[in-house]
Amino acid sequence: MISHDAYPVEPWCLRETELHLDVLPQSESLFALSNGHVGWRGNLDEGEPHGLPGSYLNGVYELRPMPYAEAGYGNPESGQTVIDVSNGKLIRLLVDDEPFDLRYGRLLHHERVLDLRAGVLRRSCEWTSPAGRTVRVRSTRLVSFTQRAVAGIAYEVEPVDAQVRLVVQSELVANEQLPSAGGDPRVAAALESPLEPEEHAVEGTRLRLVHRTRRSGLRIATAAEHLVRAPGPVSTSAESGDDLGRLTVTTVLEKGQTLRLEKLVAYGWSATRSLPAVRDQVDAALAGARSTGWQGLLDQQRAYLDDFWSRADVEVEGDAEIQQAVRFGLFHVLQAGARSEERAIPAKGLTGSGYDGHSFWDTEMFVLPVLTYTAPQSVAEALRWRHATLPAARERARQLGHQGAAFPWRTIDGAECSGYWPAGAAAFHVNAAIAHAVVRYVETTGDTDFARDTGVELLVEIARLWRSLGHHDHHGRFHIDGVTGPDEYSALADDNAYTNLMAQANLREAADLAERFPRQAAALGVDDEEAAAWRDAAEAMTVHVNSALGVHEQSRGFTSHQVWDFAGTRPDQYPLMLNFPYFDLYRRQVIKQADLVLAMVLRGDAFSPEQKARNFAYYEALTVRDSSLSACCQAMVAAEVGHLRLAYDYVGEAALMDLQDLEKNTRDGLHIASLAGTWLALVTGLGGMRQQQGVLHFAPRLPEKLARLAFRVQMTGRRLRVEISGSVVEYALLEGPPLEIRHYGRALTLSARSPQRLPVPPPPALPEPQQPPGRRPERR
């Protein structure tokens, strides 16, 4: 979409200069606003036309049946799907009794701007009705970062050529009609009109609806308050019903006069609180927002983002598209997690209903690293959500015959929602991602309270799972068999290298943390013998190497499988899982997404530089990137081993995943992990940043087409700025006490206001790796 003439490339906003209905669903995702608690898709104010209406509350879902052709032990009986809650965005307009509908009349001008610094969506348009009346409409929309239950719209209408009679209808609408939920009528029936009305009310210009989900039993309240300004007499009336609250404003305006409506909307939900409590919650949120006022909300939003960008901005010189894309990605990653507050961060954030609104390993492995270095408080909240779901994870482990806790592959509230065992629930590496995120957060922030109160228990239960899941053979080597690693085209594999290496680190880290907090460990029943068993398993962990090829095996025997017939696969047969049976994929050398390659990022200590180069070249030729998670991983390792041009191409693919709708599913919501992957590809890829035992290591290099890359990260209360220009890098400590880092292995101690400039060595000369035919990333 960004390549369309209607989307100019700008550094601090996403601008659409014309309305194109054929890409309206995609633009609704791109222009979505959220704070991690409330999410509004970027639908037009008047509601129609639309691709997918969407108003979401993090954690609000409906249960749906999980149909199986055959019963199977351990299969989840029901799934969870995010639902569209009451729509507070709607503002309908009638111009001399003619509905303001952009499909009729003449649209003279239409522009929308997502302002990444102000945190608002602005819209302006001029429209001539079929009766010949022209009006100018302007709106500004926000979802507040500082008042997490609150969203709002300022809406203005101005006659352009003559006097007009205007009617504005501001609405709350529940149980909107949505596109089909899929081919299974049982699922569609479960999700049709999921909200049962409990209360509706009108008090002056305030509207309120209270509903309860039919099956999951969640209570949701939505309320809206209005402020109307006009130069002449205004008539207002309000009404409400089970699924509708409406304020109607009527006035007559002369040419050049303006009607302004400010609409504040508050949301609240609970699984346990009473109707009066939830109702009072949204009324209180509205009272706070009214006290702040519209301009106050705008000022708070800008101040919040000013602080964020001072900690998180990435500057790219030499590629305007990547510059825009990395800020766009950071903004949406922040929106996904800023105020989630002990709720999951879904794979699509709150930008759409794709993946049923589920959270996967994406959160801990791709999103949380970015937030750890830029907005760490949100990371603590996301991991506390995982901690809150430990009872369900322990029960799941017991159901599967294991000890410890088995966290779900996909979920909203902590229960497993994956109905396909090989490609989902067998991916035990989600547990490794959680443990890794805990360790990274504690090392980066020094948050001892979190480590003691939350981290110990998470790591202990995950270590128990690994020890229970694996086994020692008669030679004493430790194996974890029958699991699915990140590459979902290689399911139920033995000794997946990624899983084993991550489990190895988890086991050691759990033993270390138990030793650091003995009282908490003892309360969990950890003794010296159990901790020693974890260390023994870690020491004996098996990772297979094909000595003839000189590469690590992605899993035991992987390199002996038949190579996929890439030359005989047509371009229209990708993604493969939609055109070939999994059976064929599982027994071939073909990789959906980076697996061993990702292991070399996260466990770089387990590989020599030469092994990394050989492994990367081997697995590059097998990886088809049928997942949006792959490009950023390949970018990181390509940059590390010296393929800078290829790394740059992969940066572009990760960065433009949604802006160019590369996977043709942006209409369902954004790929939050791929957006986070843009930052990862730039900072940990081209910036060469790694963290080892609480110390930041840098080995930066830039491709020829980039003149400069600068980024900021937080580390144990310090704020560090790294700027790479050509063959020189400058490290500057902007805030905090001295910080020790590594530059290409050399120890440096940085002090505030004393930057250090160092040379960047050239990359090694290596043969260009090959990709499967037709799967090379687009050259930038």
TIGU-699210 format. One record per residue (C-alpha): residue in one letter; x, z, y. Coordinates in steps of 0.05 Angstrom, whole numbers, plus 32768, in hexadecimal, padded with zeros to 4 digits. Each point is the difference from the previous one (the first is absolute). Layout:
BEGIN
res/x/z/y
A/X/Z/Y
...
***
This chain:
BEGIN
res/x/z/y
M/8000/8000/8000
I/8038/8010/802F
S/8016/7FB7/7FFB
H/7FBD/7FEA/801B
D/8000/7FEC/804A
A/7FCC/8035/800E
Y/8033/8036/7FEE
P/803B/7FFF/8030
V/803E/8028/7FEC
E/8009/803B/802E
P/802C/803E/7FF7
W/7FCD/8038/800C
C/7FBC/7FE5/7FED
L/7FD9/7FD3/7FD2
R/7FD7/7FD0/802B
E/7FC9/7FD0/7FEA
T/7FF0/7FCE/8037
E/7FC7/7FDC/7FDD
L/7FCC/8015/7FCE
H/8004/7FDB/7FBE
L/7FC9/8014/7FD0
D/8025/7FE3/7FC4
V/8034/8038/8005
L/7FD1/8036/801A
P/8007/802C/7FC1
Q/804C/7FFE/8005
S/7FFE/8010/804A
E/7FD2/803B/7FF3
S/8038/801E/7FD5
L/8037/7FF0/8032
F/7FD9/801F/803A
A/7FEA/803E/7FDA
L/8008/8044/8021
S/800C/8041/7FDB
N/8020/8043/8004
G/8004/800F/7FB5
H/7FBE/8025/8002
V/7FD0/7FCF/8021
G/8007/7FB5/7FF8
W/7FDB/7FC8/8024
R/800B/7FB7/7FEC
G/8008/7FD0/803A
N/7FB8/7FE6/7FFC
L/7FE2/7FE2/803E
D/7FDB/8034/802A
E/7FBC/7FE0/7FF4
G/800B/8003/7FB5
E/7FF3/7FB7/7FF0
P/801D/7FD1/7FEB
H/802D/8028/7FD2
G/802A/7FF9/7FC2
L/7FFF/8047/7FE6
P/7FDF/8039/8028
G/802B/803D/7FF9
S/7FFD/8048/8019
Y/8027/802F/7FD3
L/800F/804A/7FF8
N/803E/8012/7FD9
G/7FEB/8020/7FBE
V/7FB7/7FEA/8003
Y/7FED/7FD8/7FC2
E/7FCA/7FF3/7FCF
L/8004/8004/7FB4
R/7FF5/7FC2/7FD8
P/7FFE/7FF1/7FB6
M/803F/7FE8/7FDC
P/7FE6/7FCF/7FCC
Y/802A/7FF3/7FC2
A/7FF7/7FCE/7FC9
E/8016/8036/7FD0
A/8006/804B/8007
G/8045/801D/8003
Y/801B/8046/8002
G/8018/8015/8044
N/7FDE/7FC8/8027
P/7FE0/8018/8041
E/7FB4/8000/7FFA
S/7FF4/7FF2/8049
G/8025/7FE4/803B
Q/8001/800E/8049
T/7FF5/7FCD/8037
V/8006/8009/804B
I/7FBE/7FF5/8023
D/7FEB/7FE7/8044
V/7FE7/803D/8026
S/7FD2/7FFE/803D
N/8016/7FCA/802F
G/800B/801B/8046
K/801F/7FC1/801C
L/7FC0/7FDA/800B
I/7FEC/7FED/8047
R/7FCD/7FC8/8003
L/7FF1/7FDA/8040
L/7FC4/7FD7/8016
V/8006/7FD4/803E
D/7FBB/7FEF/801A
D/7FE5/800D/7FBA
E/8034/7FD2/7FE1
P/802C/8024/7FCC
F/804A/7FFD/8010
D/8017/7FDB/7FC2
L/803F/7FD6/8004
R/7FE5/7FCF/7FCC
Y/7FCE/7FE7/8034
G/8005/7FEA/8048
R/8045/7FF0/801A
L/803D/802D/7FFA
L/802A/7FF2/803E
H/8037/8033/7FF3
H/8010/8033/7FCB
E/803E/802C/7FFA
R/8012/803E/7FD8
V/803F/8029/8008
L/801A/8037/7FD2
D/802D/8027/802F
L/8035/8023/7FD7
R/8016/802E/8038
A/7FBC/8014/801A
G/7FE1/8004/7FBA
V/7FC0/7FDB/8013
L/7FDC/7FBF/7FF0
R/7FEB/7FDA/803E
R/7FCF/7FC7/8002
S/7FE9/7FD2/8037
C/7FD2/7FC3/7FFD
E/7FD3/7FD4/8029
W/7FC2/7FE3/7FE0
T/7FC7/7FD4/8017
S/7FBE/800C/7FDC
P/7FD5/7FC7/7FE6
A/7FD5/800D/803D
G/803A/7FF3/802F
R/8012/8047/8016
T/804B/8011/8001
V/801A/8047/7FF7
R/8045/801E/7FFB
V/800A/8037/7FCC
R/803B/802F/7FFC
S/800B/8038/7FCF
T/8037/8031/7FEE
R/7FFF/8024/7FBD
L/8029/803A/7FE6
V/8005/802E/7FC4
S/8021/803F/801B
F/8042/801A/7FE5
T/7FF8/8042/8025
Q/7FB7/800E/7FF0
R/7FFD/7FE9/7FB9
A/7FB4/8001/7FF7
V/7FF4/7FD5/803E
A/7FFC/7FB5/800D
G/7FE3/7FDD/803C
I/7FEF/7FC1/8026
A/7FFC/7FEF/804A
Y/7FD3/7FC4/8008
E/7FF3/7FD9/8040
V/7FD2/7FC6/800F
E/8001/7FD6/8040
P/7FD4/7FC5/8013
V/802B/7FC5/8016
D/7FCF/7FCF/8021
A/7FBD/8020/800D
Q/7FD4/803D/7FFA
V/7FF2/8014/7FB9
R/7FD8/8035/7FDB
L/802C/8023/7FCD
V/7FED/8029/7FC4
V/8038/8025/7FDC
Q/7FF3/8020/7FBD
S/8034/8033/7FE9
E/7FF5/8010/7FB7
L/8015/802A/7FC4
V/7FEF/7FDB/7FC0
A/8007/8019/7FB9
N/7FFC/7FD9/7FBF
E/8013/7FBE/8020
Q/7FF9/7FC3/7FD4
L/8045/7FEE/7FE5
P/801D/7FC5/7FDA
S/7FF9/8004/7FB5
A/8029/8037/7FDF
G/8013/7FD2/7FC6
G/7FE4/7FDF/7FC3
D/7FE9/803E/7FDB
P/7FB8/8010/8013
R/8008/8049/7FEA
V/8038/8009/8032
A/7FD9/7FDC/8036
A/7FC3/802B/7FF4
A/8029/8040/8004
L/801C/7FEC/8044
E/7FC0/7FE4/801F
S/7FE5/8030/8035
P/802D/8039/7FEA
L/7FEA/802E/8039
E/7FC1/802B/7FF9
P/7FE3/8017/8042
E/7FFC/804B/800D
E/7FF4/8004/804B
H/7FFA/7FD4/803E
A/7FF8/8017/8047
V/8000/7FEB/8049
E/8011/8030/8039
G/8000/7FDC/8043
T/8036/7FCB/7FFA
R/801D/801E/7FC0
L/7FF3/7FE2/7FBC
R/800E/8021/7FBD
L/7FFA/7FED/7FB7
V/800F/802C/7FC4
H/8005/7FE2/7FBA
R/8016/8013/7FBB
T/801F/7FD2/7FCC
R/7FD4/7FF6/7FC4
R/8032/800E/7FC9
S/803F/801F/801C
G/7FD7/8032/8028
L/8027/7FFB/8042
R/7FDC/8012/8041
I/800F/7FD3/803D
A/7FEA/800A/8047
T/8007/7FCE/8039
A/7FEE/800C/8048
A/8006/7FD7/8040
E/7FFC/8014/8049
H/7FF9/7FD0/803A
L/800F/7FFB/804A
V/7FDE/7FC7/8026
R/8015/7FE6/8044
A/7FDD/7FC9/8027
P/7FF6/7FEF/804A
G/7FB4/8000/7FFC
P/7FC7/8021/7FD9
V/800B/8008/7FB6
S/7FCD/800F/7FCA
T/8016/8022/7FC0
S/7FDB/8011/7FC0
A/8017/8019/7FBD
E/7FE5/8000/7FBA
S/8018/8012/7FBA
G/7FED/7FF5/7FB8
D/801E/800C/7FBC
D/8037/7FCD/8007
L/7FFD/7FEF/804A
G/800D/8021/8043
R/7FF8/7FD6/803E
L/8007/8009/804B
T/7FE2/7FC8/8029
V/8017/7FF4/8047
T/7FDB/7FD0/802E
T/8012/7FE9/8046
V/8001/7FC5/802F
L/8043/7FEA/801D
E/8012/7FD1/8037
K/803A/7FCF/7FFB
G/8041/8028/8001
Q/7FE1/8044/7FF1
T/8015/8026/7FC1
L/7FDD/802B/7FCD
R/8030/802F/7FDD
L/7FF1/8027/7FC0
E/8031/8033/7FE4
K/7FF1/8012/7FB9
L/8022/8039/7FDC
V/7FF7/8006/7FB5
A/8011/803B/7FD4
Y/8005/8003/7FB4
G/8002/803A/7FCF
W/7FF9/8008/7FB5
S/8006/8034/7FCB
A/7FF5/800A/7FB6
T/7FED/8049/8009
R/7FE7/8010/8046
S/7FB6/8005/800F
L/7FD8/7FCF/8029
P/7FFF/802D/803E
A/804C/800A/7FFB
V/800F/7FB6/7FFC
R/7FCE/7FF1/8037
D/8020/8034/802D
Q/8044/7FE4/7FF0
V/7FF1/7FBC/801E
D/7FDB/801E/803B
A/803D/802B/800F
A/802E/7FC3/7FFA
L/7FD4/7FDB/8031
A/8001/803B/8030
G/804C/7FFF/7FFF
A/8003/7FB5/800B
R/7FCE/8004/803A
S/802A/8037/8020
T/803E/7FD4/7FFB
G/7FDB/7FC3/801B
W/800D/7FB7/7FF1
Q/803D/7FFB/802D
G/801B/8040/7FE3
L/7FFA/7FE3/7FBA
L/8025/7FC2/8017
D/8037/802A/8020
Q/8007/802B/7FC1
Q/8004/7FC2/7FD5
R/8037/7FE2/802B
A/8028/8041/8002
Y/7FFB/8007/7FB4
L/801B/7FB9/7FF6
D/8035/8007/8036
D/801C/803A/7FD8
F/7FFA/7FDA/7FBE
W/8024/7FC2/801A
S/8037/802B/801E
R/800F/8016/7FB9
A/7FEE/7FC2/7FD8
D/800B/7FC0/8026
V/8027/7FC7/7FE1
E/801D/7FCA/802D
V/800F/7FBB/7FE4
E/8023/7FCC/802A
G/8000/7FB9/7FE9
D/7FBD/7FFC/7FDC
A/7FC2/800C/8029
E/7FD1/7FFD/7FC4
I/8026/8037/7FDB
Q/8002/802A/8040
Q/7FB5/7FFC/8007
A/7FF5/800A/7FB5
V/802A/803F/7FF8
R/7FDC/8022/803A
F/7FBD/7FE9/7FE5
G/8013/801C/7FBD
L/8018/8043/801B
F/7FC0/8007/8028
H/7FD4/7FF5/7FC3
V/802B/802D/7FD5
L/7FF7/8037/8034
Q/7FB6/7FF2/8002
A/7FFC/8008/7FB5
G/8022/8043/7FFD
A/8000/8023/8044
R/7FC4/802C/7FF6
S/7FF2/7FF9/7FB5
E/800C/804C/7FFB
E/8000/8010/7FB7
R/7FDE/7FC0/7FEC
A/801C/7FC3/7FDD
I/801D/7FC4/8025
P/7FDC/7FC5/7FE0
A/8025/7FBF/7FF0
K/7FD6/7FDD/8035
G/7FFF/803C/802F
L/7FBB/8001/8020
T/8000/7FB6/8011
G/7FD5/7FE6/7FC7
S/7FE3/800E/7FBC
G/8035/7FDC/7FD7
Y/8019/8024/7FC1
D/7FC0/8029/8006
G/8022/802B/8035
H/8030/801D/7FCC
S/8043/801F/800B
F/8039/7FEB/7FD2
W/804B/800D/7FFA
D/8006/7FD3/803E
T/7FF4/803C/802C
E/803A/802B/7FE9
M/8031/7FC7/7FF2
F/7FF5/7FD2/803C
V/7FD6/8021/8035
L/801A/8048/8000
P/8049/7FEC/8009
V/7FEF/7FDF/8042
L/7FD6/803B/8017
T/8036/8031/7FE8
Y/8031/7FE5/8034
T/7FCC/7FF3/8037
A/7FC4/802E/7FF9
P/8013/8035/7FCC
Q/7FC5/802F/8009
S/7FD2/7FCB/7FE2
V/802D/7FFE/7FC2
A/7FF8/804B/7FF5
E/7FB4/7FF7/8004
A/8000/7FC6/7FCE
L/8029/8028/7FCE
R/7FD4/803D/8009
W/7FC7/7FD3/7FEA
R/8026/7FF0/7FC0
H/800C/804B/7FF8
A/7FB6/800D/8008
T/7FF1/7FD0/7FC7
L/802F/8024/7FCF
P/7FC6/801E/7FD7
A/7FE6/7FBA/7FF1
A/8047/7FE7/7FF1
R/800D/803A/7FD0
E/7FBE/7FF2/7FDD
R/8012/7FB6/7FFA
A/8043/8011/7FE2
R/7FDE/802E/7FCD
Q/7FCE/7FC9/7FF0
L/803A/7FD1/7FF2
G/8023/8033/7FD5
H/8037/8012/8031
Q/8018/803C/8028
G/8005/8005/804B
A/7FD8/7FD3/802D
A/7FEF/7FB6/7FFA
F/7FEB/7FE6/8043
P/7FCF/7FC5/8001
W/8015/7FB8/8009
R/7FC6/7FF3/802F
T/7FD0/8032/801F
I/7FDC/801A/803D
D/7FF5/8049/7FEF
G/8034/800B/7FCA
A/7FDB/7FE8/7FC2
E/801C/7FC4/7FDA
C/7FDA/7FC0/8011
S/802A/7FCD/7FDB
G/7FD8/7FDF/7FC9
Y/8038/7FD6/7FE4
W/8033/802C/7FDD
P/803D/7FD2/7FF8
A/8005/7FE9/8048
G/7FE7/8041/801F
A/7FFF/8044/7FE0
A/803F/7FF1/7FD7
A/8025/7FF9/8042
F/8018/8048/7FFF
H/8032/7FEF/8036
V/7FCB/8014/8033
N/8016/8046/7FF0
A/8048/7FEE/800F
A/7FEB/7FE5/8044
I/7FDE/8042/8011
A/803C/802A/7FED
H/802F/7FD1/8025
A/7FD5/8004/803E
V/8003/804C/7FFD
V/804B/8002/7FFC
R/800A/7FCC/8037
Y/7FD0/8025/802E
V/8022/8043/7FF5
E/8046/7FE4/8009
T/7FEC/7FD9/803F
T/7FDA/8037/8023
G/801E/8041/7FE5
D/7FB9/801A/7FF6
T/800F/803C/7FD5
D/7FB9/801B/8002
F/7FE6/7FBF/7FE3
A/8036/7FFF/7FCB
R/7FEE/8047/7FEA
D/7FB4/7FFC/8005
T/7FF3/7FB9/7FEA
G/803F/7FDC/7FE9
V/8014/802F/7FC8
E/7FBF/7FFB/7FDB
L/7FFB/7FB5/8006
L/8047/7FF5/7FE6
V/7FF8/8033/7FC8
E/7FC0/7FE1/7FE5
I/801D/7FB9/8004
A/8040/8017/7FDD
R/7FD5/801E/7FC8
L/7FDD/7FBD/7FF9
W/8041/7FDA/7FF9
R/801C/8031/7FCD
S/7FBF/7FFC/7FD9
L/7FFA/7FB4/8006
G/8047/7FF2/7FE8
H/8027/8013/7FC2
H/8048/8008/7FE8
D/8016/7FD1/7FC8
H/802E/8015/7FC7
H/803C/7FEF/802B
G/7FE7/802E/8037
R/7FED/7FC9/8030
F/7FBF/8009/8027
H/7FCC/7FC9/8000
I/7FBD/7FF5/8023
D/7FD9/7FCC/7FD9
G/7FC0/7FD9/8009
V/7FFA/8000/804B
T/7FF5/7FCD/8036
G/8033/7FFD/8038
P/7FF4/7FE1/8045
D/8000/7FBA/7FE0
E/7FB8/7FFC/7FE6
Y/8011/7FC1/7FD8
S/802A/802B/7FD0
A/7FD0/8035/7FE7
L/8009/8036/7FCC
A/804C/7FF9/7FFF
D/8033/802F/7FE3
D/8035/801E/802D
N/7FEB/7FDD/8040
A/803F/8009/802A
Y/7FDB/800E/8040
T/7FD4/8036/7FE0
N/803A/8020/7FDB
L/802E/8002/803D
M/7FCA/801D/802C
A/7FED/8032/7FCB
Q/8049/8013/7FF9
A/8003/8010/804B
N/7FBE/8025/7FFD
L/8017/802C/7FC7
R/8040/8014/8024
E/7FDD/800B/8042
A/7FCB/802B/7FDF
A/8036/802C/7FE1
D/8024/8005/8043
L/7FC1/8013/8025
A/7FED/8033/7FCC
E/8045/801F/8007
R/7FF9/8000/804C
F/7FBB/8023/7FFD
P/8004/802C/7FC2
R/7FC3/802B/8011
Q/7FD2/7FC4/8007
A/801E/7FE0/7FC1
A/7FF6/8040/7FD9
A/7FB7/8003/8016
L/7FF8/7FBB/7FE1
G/801F/8018/7FBF
V/8042/7FDC/8009
D/803A/8024/7FDD
D/8049/7FEF/7FF7
E/7FF4/7FDF/7FBE
E/7FCC/7FD0/801C
A/802B/7FED/803C
A/803B/7FF4/7FD1
A/7FD4/7FD3/7FD5
W/7FF1/7FD7/803E
R/8049/7FF9/8010
D/8010/7FEE/7FB8
A/7FCB/7FC9/8000
A/801B/7FE5/8042
E/8047/7FFF/7FE6
A/7FEC/7FDC/7FC1
M/7FD0/7FCE/8022
T/8007/7FBA/7FE2
V/8009/7FC2/802A
H/800F/7FC0/7FD9
V/8034/7FCC/8013
N/8008/7FBA/7FE3
S/804B/7FFE/7FFB
A/8001/7FB5/7FF0
L/7FDB/7FEF/8040
G/801F/8039/8028
V/7FBD/8018/801A
H/7FD3/803C/7FF8
E/7FC2/7FF6/7FD6
Q/7FC0/8009/8026
S/7FE9/8021/7FC0
R/801A/8003/7FB9
G/8005/7FB9/7FE5
F/7FE5/7FDF/803F
T/8038/7FCD/8005
S/7FF4/7FE9/7FB9
H/7FB8/7FEA/800F
Q/7FF0/7FB7/8009
V/8005/7FEA/8049
W/7FBE/7FEB/801F
D/7FF6/7FB5/8007
F/8007/7FFE/804B
A/800B/7FB5/8004
G/7FBD/7FF5/7FDC
T/7FD9/8030/802D
R/7FDA/7FDE/8038
P/7FFF/801E/8046
D/7FB5/800B/7FFB
Q/800B/802B/7FC2
Y/801D/8039/802A
P/7FF2/803A/7FFE
L/800B/7FFC/7FB6
M/7FD3/803A/7FEC
L/7FC4/7FD8/8018
N/8012/7FC3/7FD7
F/8022/8019/7FC0
P/7FF0/8037/7FCE
Y/8028/8040/8008
F/8017/7FF9/7FB8
D/8029/7FC2/8013
L/801D/8022/803E
Y/8013/8040/7FDC
R/802B/7FDC/7FCC
R/8026/7FD3/8030
Q/8038/8008/8033
V/7FD6/7FFA/803E
I/7FFB/8035/8037
K/7FC5/800C/802D
Q/8025/802C/8032
A/8044/8020/8009
D/800D/8034/7FCA
L/8049/8009/7FEF
V/800F/7FE5/8045
L/7FD8/803A/801F
A/8026/8030/7FD3
M/8041/7FE8/8021
V/7FE4/8014/8044
L/7FE8/8045/7FEC
R/8036/8011/7FCC
G/8039/7FD9/801E
D/802F/8036/7FE7
A/7FF3/7FE9/7FB9
F/801D/7FB9/800B
S/8042/7FE5/8017
P/8002/7FCB/8037
E/8012/7FCB/7FCD
Q/7FC6/8015/7FD3
K/7FD0/7FFC/803A
A/8015/7FB9/8010
R/7FFB/7FE8/7FB7
N/7FBE/8023/7FF5
F/7FE2/7FE4/803F
A/8014/7FB9/7FEF
Y/7FE4/8006/7FB9
Y/7FBD/801E/8013
E/7FF7/7FD5/803D
A/7FF9/7FC3/7FD3
L/7FC6/8022/7FDB
T/7FD8/801F/8038
V/7FC2/7FDB/8018
R/7FE8/8032/8035
D/7FB7/8002/7FEB
S/7FFE/8043/8024
S/8005/800D/804A
L/802F/803A/7FF0
S/8039/7FD4/7FE7
A/801D/7FDB/803D
C/8016/803E/8025
C/8024/801B/7FC2
Q/8024/7FBF/7FF5
A/8013/7FFE/8049
M/8020/8045/7FFB
V/802D/7FEE/7FC5
A/800E/7FB9/8018
A/801B/801E/8041
E/8029/8035/7FDB
V/8023/7FD0/7FD2
G/800D/7FCD/8037
H/7FCA/7FCB/7FFD
L/7FED/8008/8049
R/7FDB/7FBE/8008
L/7FD5/800E/7FC4
A/7FF4/8048/8017
Y/7FE9/7FE4/8043
D/7FCF/7FD1/7FDE
Y/7FE3/803A/7FD8
V/7FFA/8029/8040
G/7FD5/7FC8/801B
E/7FD3/7FFF/7FC2
A/7FF4/804B/8002
A/7FF5/8000/804B
L/7FCD/7FC7/8000
M/7FDB/8013/7FC0
D/7FC0/800D/8028
L/800D/7FDE/8042
Q/8005/7FBE/7FD9
D/7FD2/8017/7FC7
L/8034/7FEC/7FCD
E/7FDA/801B/7FC4
K/7FBC/7FE7/8019
N/7FDF/8045/7FFC
T/800C/801E/8045
R/7FB5/7FFA/8009
D/7FF9/803E/7FD2
G/8030/802A/802B
L/8049/8002/8012
H/803A/800C/7FCF
I/8018/8041/801D
A/803B/8005/7FD1
S/8018/7FBA/8011
L/7FF9/8012/804A
A/802B/803D/7FF3
G/802E/7FD2/7FD9
T/8010/7FDA/803F
W/8020/803F/801C
L/8023/800D/7FBD
A/801B/7FB9/7FFD
L/801C/8005/8046
V/8018/8048/8001
T/8017/800C/7FB9
G/800D/7FB6/7FF3
L/8023/7FE1/803C
G/800E/8045/801D
G/801E/8016/7FBE
M/7FE3/8046/8004
R/7FFF/802C/7FC2
Q/7FF8/804B/7FF9
Q/802A/8025/7FCD
Q/7FFC/804C/7FF8
G/7FE6/8008/8047
V/8034/7FD3/8021
L/7FF0/7FBD/8020
H/802D/7FC7/7FEA
F/8003/7FBE/8026
A/801D/7FBC/7FEC
P/7FE0/7FD1/8032
R/8005/7FB4/8004
L/7FD8/7FCC/8025
P/7FF0/7FB8/7FEC
E/8019/7FCB/8030
K/7FBB/7FF4/801F
L/7FF7/8047/8018
A/8028/8014/803E
R/7FEE/804A/7FFF
L/7FDB/8034/7FD9
A/7FF4/8047/801A
F/7FD8/8038/7FE1
R/7FF4/804A/8006
V/7FF8/8034/7FCA
Q/7FF7/804B/7FFD
M/802C/802C/7FD5
T/7FFC/804D/7FFC
G/7FE7/8006/8047
R/8030/7FCC/801C
R/7FEE/7FBC/801C
L/8032/7FC9/7FEF
R/8004/7FB9/801C
V/8024/7FC9/7FDB
E/800E/7FBD/8022
I/8021/7FC6/7FDD
S/8018/7FC5/802A
G/8028/7FCB/7FDC
S/803B/8021/7FDF
V/7FFA/8043/8024
V/7FD2/803C/7FF4
E/7FF4/803A/802F
Y/7FE8/8043/7FE9
A/7FE2/802C/8036
L/7FE4/8046/7FF7
L/7FC7/8004/8033
E/7FEA/8047/7FF2
G/8015/803D/7FD9
P/8040/8021/7FE7
P/803A/7FD8/7FE3
L/7FEF/7FD6/7FC4
E/802D/7FE8/7FC8
I/7FF4/7FBA/7FE6
R/8027/7FCC/7FD7
H/8014/7FBA/8017
Y/8015/7FD6/7FC4
G/8014/8041/7FDE
R/8027/801B/803C
A/7FE9/8044/8019
L/7FEC/8004/804A
T/7FE7/803B/8029
L/7FD3/7FEB/8039
S/7FF4/8029/803E
A/7FCB/7FF7/8035
R/8013/7FCF/8038
S/8040/7FEB/7FDB
P/7FEE/7FC0/7FDA
Q/8032/7FE2/7FCF
R/800B/7FB4/7FFA
L/801E/7FE6/7FBF
P/800E/7FBC/7FE1
V/7FD2/7FE2/7FCB
P/8027/7FDE/7FC8
P/7FEB/7FBA/7FEA
P/7FD8/7FF9/7FC0
P/8022/7FEC/7FBF
A/7FFC/7FB7/7FED
L/7FD0/7FF9/7FC5
P/7FDC/7FC6/7FE0
E/7FB9/7FF8/801A
P/7FCF/801E/7FCE
Q/7FC8/7FD4/7FE6
Q/7FB5/800E/7FFE
P/7FCD/7FE5/7FCF
P/7FED/7FB8/8013
G/7FD1/8000/803A
R/8006/804B/800D
R/8038/8001/8033
P/7FEC/8024/803F
E/7FF3/7FD4/803C
R/803E/7FF3/802A
R/7FFE/801F/8045
***
